[in-house]
Amino acid sequence: MILEALLTAIKYVLYGLIFLLPKMPTVRLDYLDGIFQLMSTADLLINVRVFGGCLVTLIVAMNIELIWGVIMWVVRKLPGVN
């Protein structure tokens, strides 16, 4: 019960802090309409799941050295693993 009251008080303090932030201006994104129309047209020709898989494969292939470096860094941080 005390924990619930404490968490509720923290929640209201955070809501108050968020309320003090200035309002976000509205942004018009009309220039993206052409891109979305192109994507919807491409969806008729290419399956989105296939395109997504190809895109992920391409990104991994381009960054394989970075990914390998991160994996080896994590392995080196484990005690007892050479």
C-alpha positions in Angstrom: 0.0 0.0 0.0 2.9 2.4 0.8 4.7 1.3 -2.4 1.6 1.9 -4.4 1.2 5.4 -3.0 4.9 6.1 -3.6 4.6 4.9 -7.2 1.5 7.0 -7.8 3.2 10.1 -6.5 6.2 9.5 -8.8 3.8 9.0 -11.7 2.0 12.3 -11.0 5.4 14.1 -10.7 6.5 12.7 -14.0 3.2 13.7 -15.6 3.7 17.2 -14.3 7.2 17.4 -15.7 6.0 16.2 -19.1 3.1 18.8 -19.0 5.7 21.6 -18.5 7.4 20.7 -21.8 6.4 22.9 -24.7 3.9 21.6 -27.2 5.4 20.0 -30.4 4.7 22.0 -33.5 2.6 20.4 -36.2 4.8 19.3 -39.2 3.4 18.9 -42.6 4.8 15.9 -44.4 3.3 16.5 -47.9 6.7 15.7 -49.5 6.4 12.1 -48.4 3.2 11.4 -50.3 5.2 10.6 -53.5 7.4 8.2 -51.6 4.4 6.4 -50.1 2.7 6.3 -53.5 5.8 4.7 -55.0 6.0 2.2 -52.2 2.3 1.2 -52.7 2.9 0.8 -56.4 6.0 -1.3 -55.7 4.0 -3.4 -53.3 1.9 -4.6 -56.3 5.1 -5.9 -58.0 7.3 -7.1 -55.1 6.2 -8.9 -52.0 7.0 -6.7 -49.0 8.3 -9.7 -46.9 10.7 -10.7 -49.7 11.9 -7.1 -50.0 12.4 -6.8 -46.2 14.3 -10.0 -46.1 16.6 -8.9 -48.9 17.1 -5.5 -47.3 18.0 -7.1 -43.9 20.4 -9.5 -45.7 22.0 -6.5 -47.6 22.5 -4.5 -44.4 24.0 -7.5 -42.5 26.3 -8.2 -45.5 27.5 -4.6 -45.6 28.1 -4.5 -41.8 29.5 -8.0 -41.2 32.9 -6.7 -39.9 31.2 -4.4 -37.4 28.8 -7.2 -36.2 31.8 -9.7 -35.9 33.8 -7.1 -34.0 30.9 -6.6 -31.5 30.4 -10.4 -31.1 34.1 -10.9 -30.5 34.2 -8.0 -28.0 31.3 -9.6 -26.0 33.0 -13.0 -26.1 36.3 -11.5 -24.8 34.4 -9.9 -21.9 33.2 -13.4 -20.7 35.5 -14.8 -18.1 37.2 -18.1 -19.0 36.4 -17.9 -22.7 39.4 -17.6 -25.1 
